[in-house]
Amino acid sequence: MSFLGVTFAGLDETADLEKLKEIRSLYFTVEWGVRLAVEHQGREAGFPDIDWIRKLAPELNLSAQLWGKSAADFLQGDDAELMTRYGACWAQFRRIQIDSPKHMEEVDLPKLTGLLAKNPEKQIVFRVRDQNLDIADALVTQGIPCATLFDQSEAQDPTQKKWPKGVKRFAGCGYAGGLGPDNIYKQLSPILNAAQSAERWWVEIDSSLRTTEEEQEAFSLASCKRTIREFDAFFLDYTI
């Protein structure tokens, strides 16, 4: 079992590019998650404009997180609109994370498989909220490696979360939902226990990274740094 790091999701234009590089240079396990959704791009906080995304250096370690229509189309094997909108920056992303639907009927498995074959250099992650692993299992059966991110956002009280067990047959297992600098230290022990059976594991932080400054919502690099310090403290204290 190896720790892949932490993904800070929802990166947008309110983040300072030079400070992003500084954090990444000091903490190689950091990944920045960029949300892609054709219906929200450049219109809502957390969904940056394509021109700004193109300024991000690939060495920052970027993942593309498909939301809304972009995710639904991708699961149907259709990336035409996605590439029209984001094709100019597609090469910048190392991983592709897709919101997983509740029902297999919303997936065209043969077309999705063909689409993934066009992107052999990308690591594929399915974000699941109901522990339904049908899509990931179907792809693994066909020899296509993929990882899963277990999103426990629906558990209102973080202390009551039951983190799913890691699944060894997948390329990795991530954990998300209600996590942030104020609780990550206490949650890392139960997450680590759950991840014991996975080959690789990581943690994603999202909603706790948004702050309001001068009546405007912003992505907080200060919260990212606080979270990193909590990770450092945990692993310094952790006894194998």
Residue pairs with C-beta under 8 A, 6 or more apart in sequence:
1 166
1 195
1 196
1 197
1 198
1 199
1 200
1 201
2 199
2 200
2 201
3 29
3 200
3 201
3 202
4 29
4 172
4 174
4 200
4 201
4 202
5 27
5 28
5 29
5 30
5 31
5 202
5 203
6 29
6 30
6 31
6 202
6 203
6 204
6 205
6 227
6 228
6 231
7 31
7 32
7 33
7 63
7 174
7 202
7 203
7 204
7 205
8 30
8 31
8 32
8 33
8 205
8 206
8 209
8 224
8 227
9 33
9 35
9 65
9 176
9 204
9 205
9 206
9 209
10 33
10 35
10 46
10 206
10 207
10 209
10 210
10 219
11 20
11 32
11 33
11 34
11 35
11 48
11 219
12 45
12 46
12 47
12 48
12 52
12 219
13 48
13 49
13 52
14 45
14 216
14 217
14 218
14 219
15 219
15 221
16 221
17 55
17 56
19 221
20 32
20 56
20 60
20 221
21 57
21 60
23 30
23 221
23 224
23 225
23 228
24 30
24 32
24 59
24 60
24 61
27 228
28 61
30 61
30 224
30 228
31 61
31 62
31 63
31 94
31 95
31 202
32 56
32 60
32 61
32 62
32 63
33 62
33 63
33 65
33 97
33 204
33 206
34 48
34 53
34 56
34 62
34 63
34 64
34 65
34 93
35 46
35 47
35 48
35 65
35 67
36 47
36 64
36 65
36 66
36 67
36 70
36 82
36 85
36 86
37 47
37 66
37 67
37 68
37 69
37 70
37 71
38 68
38 69
38 70
38 81
38 82
38 85
39 68
39 69
40 47
40 67
40 68
41 47
41 48
41 49
41 50
41 85
42 48
42 49
42 50
45 210
45 217
45 218
46 210
46 219
47 67
50 85
50 86
50 88
50 89
53 86
53 89
53 92
54 88
54 89
54 92
56 62
56 89
56 92
57 92
58 91
58 92
58 94
61 94
62 92
62 93
62 94
63 93
63 94
63 95
63 96
63 97
63 125
64 86
64 90
64 93
64 95
64 96
64 97
65 97
65 127
66 74
66 82
66 96
66 97
66 98
66 99
67 99
68 99
69 81
70 81
70 82
71 98
71 99
72 101
72 106
73 79
73 80
73 81
73 82
74 82
74 98
74 112
74 115
75 98
75 101
75 106
75 107
75 108
75 112
75 135
76 106
76 107
76 108
76 111
76 112
77 108
77 110
77 111
77 112
77 113
77 114
77 115
78 111
78 115
79 115
83 90
93 122
94 122
94 123
95 122
95 123
95 124
95 125
96 119
96 122
96 123
96 124
96 125
97 125
97 126
97 127
97 149
98 124
98 125
98 126
98 127
99 127
100 126
100 127
100 128
100 129
100 132
100 135
100 136
101 107
101 135
102 130
102 132
104 134
104 135
104 138
107 135
109 135
109 138
109 139
112 139
113 139
113 142
113 144
116 122
116 124
116 139
116 144
117 144
123 145
123 147
123 171
124 139
124 144
124 145
124 146
124 147
125 146
125 147
125 148
125 149
125 172
125 174
126 135
126 136
126 146
126 147
126 148
126 149
127 148
127 149
127 151
127 176
128 136
128 148
128 149
128 150
128 151
129 151
129 152
129 153
129 154
131 150
131 164
133 148
133 167
136 146
136 147
136 148
136 170
137 169
139 146
140 146
140 169
140 170
145 170
145 171
146 170
146 171
147 170
147 171
147 172
147 173
147 174
147 200
148 167
148 170
148 172
148 173
148 174
149 173
149 174
149 175
149 176
149 204
150 163
150 164
150 173
150 174
150 175
150 176
150 177
151 176
151 177
152 161
152 162
152 163
152 175
152 176
152 177
152 178
153 176
153 177
153 178
153 207
154 177
155 161
155 162
155 177
155 178
156 178
158 177
158 178
158 179
158 183
158 187
159 186
161 177
161 178
161 187
161 190
163 175
163 190
163 191
163 193
163 194
163 195
164 173
164 194
165 194
165 196
165 197
166 173
166 194
166 195
166 196
166 197
166 198
166 199
166 201
167 173
167 197
167 198
168 197
168 198
168 199
170 198
170 199
171 199
171 200
172 198
172 199
172 200
172 201
172 202
173 195
173 198
173 200
173 201
174 201
174 202
174 203
174 204
175 191
175 194
175 195
175 201
175 202
175 203
175 204
176 203
176 204
176 205
176 206
178 207
178 208
179 187
179 203
179 204
179 205
179 208
180 205
180 207
180 208
180 209
180 223
180 227
181 208
181 223
181 226
181 227
181 229
181 230
182 208
184 203
184 205
184 227
184 230
184 231
184 234
185 230
185 233
185 234
188 203
188 231
188 234
189 234
191 201
191 203
192 201
192 238
195 201
205 224
205 227
208 223
209 219
209 220
209 223
209 224
210 217
210 218
210 219
210 220
211 217
211 218
211 220
211 222
211 223
212 218
